[in-house]
Amino acid sequence: MKRFLVAFIFLFTVFIILPNQCWASLDKLNVTLVSSTPLNVTANEQFAVQFEIKNNDLENDIDNIVLTSSSSSIGSLSLSSNSIDKVVKGTQRNIFLYGTLPKGLHEFASITISKDGGDDVTIYLAEVLLINAVSITDPNPPTPPTEIKPSPIFAVRGVTFTPTVPNLSQTFTINIQFQNISTTYANHVDIILDGGENFEVMDLTNKVTYADVWSGNSRTATFNIRAKDTRTSNHVTVKFAYNNLDQGGSSTEILNLPLGEVNPKPVIKAPYLKIGTFNVEPQGDGDFILKFNVKNIGDEDAKNITFRLEGTDVHPRGISNVLFLSSLAKGTEKEMSVKMGVTSVEGVNIYLIPISYMYGSDTGWEGNEKETLTVTARQLGLSEKTSVAGTPRVFLSKYALSHSQILAGNTVRLTLNIENSSTRQVGNIKISLGVIPMEGGASGTVFSPVNSSNSFFIEKIGSKGTVIKNIDLYVDPNAAAKTYIVPVDIEYEDSTGKGYSVSEMVNLPVTQESRLQVLSVEVPPMGGVGQPVPISAEFVNVGKVALKNFMVSIEGDFPKENASYFLASMEIGMSDYFQGMIIPQAEGLLTGIVVFTYTDNTNQEVRVEKPFEVNVQQMDFGKPPEEPFPPDRPGEGPPRSNWKQRLLWVIPTLMIAAGGLWLAMKKLRARRGEMFDEEL
């Protein structure tokens, strides 16, 4: 009976203590095909098919798995491994099937999974379809059709306003920053702004053109717009039209401008002037009579109307360039007439006549409009051979940066292409870069030329010629991360010494360093099997830009709890703390990694890894040590749980000591009694 009882206790202990993975079943395995089917492979050349074996059992590992492959076709098939020692609970393993097949149509191949049971019956799961109606091609397939080149992709990266907080009742500037996020170059890129029913473009045209936008390059298109009184939303439409290898393309984005809530303005009665029809009457020698009709399409009379004729192509003859009209009743129109002359340029066919006009009303309304009339040389009775002084045209035709993203504290090379588009030579050209001061009241400038000033000179530019100038700019380390619009002023003279000037702009995108500092990763040096082990980390953003999509996670072949931590944005100077748990499953040295990932300001993912080690041992929960507190820790008493055991020998000791004291006192008294008897 005693032997039976001992055997029962032993078996019971084995069944309770041993891990349960011994009883893990193959029906917990899930096989998933990774490669797509059907497969198109080359005859008699090796191909590979990938599939994934996952253990869906979250409590037990599955080990000693045997893999076999078969095919209904004639050919060779082999597995990357014919056995798997273990698939840890809740994890997966990747297996590859390699093979070669002759030319023809092949139905399928399969893989069978079984348990290594020695003499036991093999347990079959199911056949996994790997190849379905595989079409084997000839070793020399026909030439594929011409590849279609990818198209450029433009994305709006940000919108800013000038002034920063616009007055919606007045004209303001919108700066739309966009980037070519594809790997394809685009040339002749038109950015077209359509305000629809909400905004109107106050520029001469609602289109900005760039000669080229390379892959990864950013540009900023600037428009002057005004909110309509009847707008119902802050939406505008931006269209990108471009050429790509002589093939046109376009894309459209709808922007919701951050201009607050839309409160439709009440309709205010006011005059509104527009130029209707116009015509020219040639007078010979480049002179002509310009007649244009002005309409008041508003709902009030216009008062004190002033017209100003601007531009350099044509000019008034014998009178001022300002015309005056005392009033114009609502719903009426008036014809204005003025004698003009042209400054002819050889080869010029088109002349522009900008006209700006201001007006008011009895209710105090003030209007300011601008329109441009266009006439041709043929309308003026001129030919292309007419040769007068003319205005040479010098402009910034193209610019490029040595780096698409400029890191603050570094030096970037700015390349300017200065072009003379006229048929006459120009000289004594001065090009100056505007100074961009630091923000926040700090002294200094954002861009400082290296080994030169912010101005340089060019002796001359021939007809239809282009001069390329390189400038090295040092970017202040404390510059804010944004795109800076730097003005470029060009001054030049024609052959007679007459001076001209033109203003251009270049966009310089500045980025700041993104840097994460991991202050500490704390891991206990030892852990117990099956016992949670805390893994903690402390970190701080020491860079100068926010870290987007920030995540901390623990990676390793072991179960985990609270093993990841996510922040949408980790701001500048922000510090944080993370703690997760790992649960070791076996004795020995356990290794893992604490991984920090984030997206920097260039939209690139950064990964920082901190490895760790834990010495895992089997924990002994039996009899506690006889002396739990070593002698080098004075002042600390035993735990409360040991007082009862201590009392078992403390009380008898006290009793023995008390008895000894009582005997000593009795003897002392006896001696004193004897001494008294002798004296008597």
Secondary structure, DSSP 8 states (H G I E B T S, - for coil): -HHHHHHHHHHHHHHHHS-GGGG--GGGEEEEE-S-SS-EEETTS-EEEEEEEEE--SS--EEEEEEEEEESSSSEEEES-SEEEEE-TT-EEEEEEEEE--SSEE--EEEEEEE--TTS-----------SSEEEE-SS-------------EEEEEEEEESSS--TTS-EEEEEEEEE-SSS-EEEEEEEEE-TTTEEE-SS-SEEEEEEE-TT-EEEEEEEEEE-TT--SSEEEEEEEEEETTEEEEEEEEEE----------------EEEEEEEEEEEETTEEEEEEEEEE-SSS-EEEEEEEE--SSEEESSS-SEEEEEEE-TT-EEEEEEEEEE---TT--EEEEEEEEEEE-TT--EEEEEEEEEEETTTTT--TT--------EEEEEEEESSSSEETTSEEEEEEEEEE-SSS-EEEEEEEE---B-STT-SSBSEEESSS-SEEEEEEE-TT-EEEEEEEEEE-TT--SEEEEEEEEEEEE-TT--EEEEEEEEEEEEE----EEEEEEE--SEEETTS-EEEEEEEEE-SSS-EEEEEEEEESSS-EES-EEEEEEE-TT-EEEEEEEE---SSEEEEEEEEEEEE-TTS-EEEEEEEEEEEEE----SS--S-SS-TTSTT----GGGHHHHHHHHHHHHHHHHHHHHHHHHHHHHHHHHHHHHH-
